[in-house]
Structures are given as structure tokens and as C-alpha cells.
Amino acid sequence: MASVAIIMGSISDYETMKGAEKILKEFNVDYRNRCSFCPQDSDKMYEFAKGQEKEE
């Protein structure tokens, strides 16, 4: 189970978000990356978030 989700609007956002990923790695925080092309993926993101609640 990931305790943090890094959610990006497009793959090009990874360049910015990789700094967050680096810090999470330094502190051994479990995480996962998720790329969502909103609003096209809004239903998928809703299901993703809903699924995270169930994992806790």
C-alpha cells in the first residue's frame, strides 16, 4: 500500500514532480506515481482515490 500518491496532469509534469519523488525516497516513504489527463480521466481518478480509501 502506498502512503503517498504523486498525481500529475501529464507526463511532462514529471520533470517538476521528480523532486517530490526524490524526497519521498530519501525518507523511505512508500509512494506511487499517477498520470491523469483530466478531464478525460476524471472517472478513473475518482476510482483511484476511492480505491485508496479502501486500502487504508
Phi, psi and omega in degrees: 000128177277138179267347178223139174244128174261110185252126182240152179279337177203164181297332179292342178289344182301325179304321178283318187279349181293340174294319177295319179299318180298315180295317179299319178297317181301324181263012179054041177269128178290134182211168171217151177263144178218129178250127182229131179263073182292149000277000182301324184258018185302321178294320178295320179292324177298314180294323177299310180297318179298321179293328179294323178299320182292329183286337183287000000 
